[in-house]
């Protein structure tokens, strides 16, 4: 892509450092400048239209251009554009949203703590877990277990939870308190002759072995996504959660379900927790909470955890934590309206209705010889390309497929060689077919 002098692309390269990009490569190629969006589509500054096959970053559940969210933001901006939630101050939108989330929670939850990103929600969870361990007189109980290939964010603590090498390299991470257990990806992690059911049980054994080798009294919590997203869309094998959860219970380890991607319909239930029968003590939410029209995230805490934290704040005199933007009124108002839309339009029922077509078309992508595995649930999925097929280095083929899809009008996301699809929840059957027609045609051009 040529960067014309003074073009938006050239100015972007001149002034902006991008996330998840090779800065030097962008100097050569420039970036795609997106200008507007409507429904499942976005348009770049040249007027080229794309299916946003990733809903932005797994997030724009109700699609682009939803006027009700614009109106909700405008109304709140005019009335009270900002107020905080520190030290006994509050405002209507944060109260209503907290009440709504407690009402929607798939397992009993007691309190909501608002943050501005998924990373901050997970970071806050870790801080409150440590606070709790100290309150319980268990200062050695500080270790946190997450999983290889899990994704939980990029702050120092949440990047430590993330189990992906590029989130650690040269950042001096992970923190020593964070440990990673087996990724539940059967194809790559199974042992010779191990059935899927045996593998699911062995993941729980690996977890228990780690707990025992570290000392159960040192382990405070386990963080996991119901379905791993950014680690390559890893759907757990049957029986995985049924084997893992008793291990956590046995050693009194808190379970934090990171529902940042799965929350609000993605897997065909309102929460991934319901799809997999999870019983978390805490949950983190973001992305589809506001369809990312405004940055907002939330940490839900059950009553037992809350009571200990409340006692500790009483002992110290204050809960010394808080973000200027916690429960931001405009973000909260947008989230409330977004949740209303999800419920009124029964988007969860819609996901269940269209998921069979989505999953069928995804599986059919597997007929392309470059694809070694397809996997997914609800409206999330990935097609893994074999870098061996063309003797490429990991990620090279994914980058080529990404470019081929883009050329034909589809935005996907390559996680190394796993091509992810996670469209807005409003996508219709016809649009699902359009998405996979492009992906099929695009893959045929990859060589
Ligand atoms: N948790 C999960 C499961 C995510 O997918 C993400 C982001 O993709 C995060 C946490 C971090 O969220 P944020 O990018 O808003 O910090």
Boltz pocket constraint, residues with backbone or C-beta under 6 A from the ligand:
constraints:
  - pocket:
      binder: B
      contacts: [[A, 57], [A, 58], [A, 116], [A, 117], [A, 118], [A, 119], [A, 120], [A, 122], [A, 151], [A, 152], [A, 153], [A, 154], [A, 225], [A, 229], [A, 230], [A, 258], [A, 259], [A, 260], [A, 261], [A, 286]]
      max_distance: 6.0
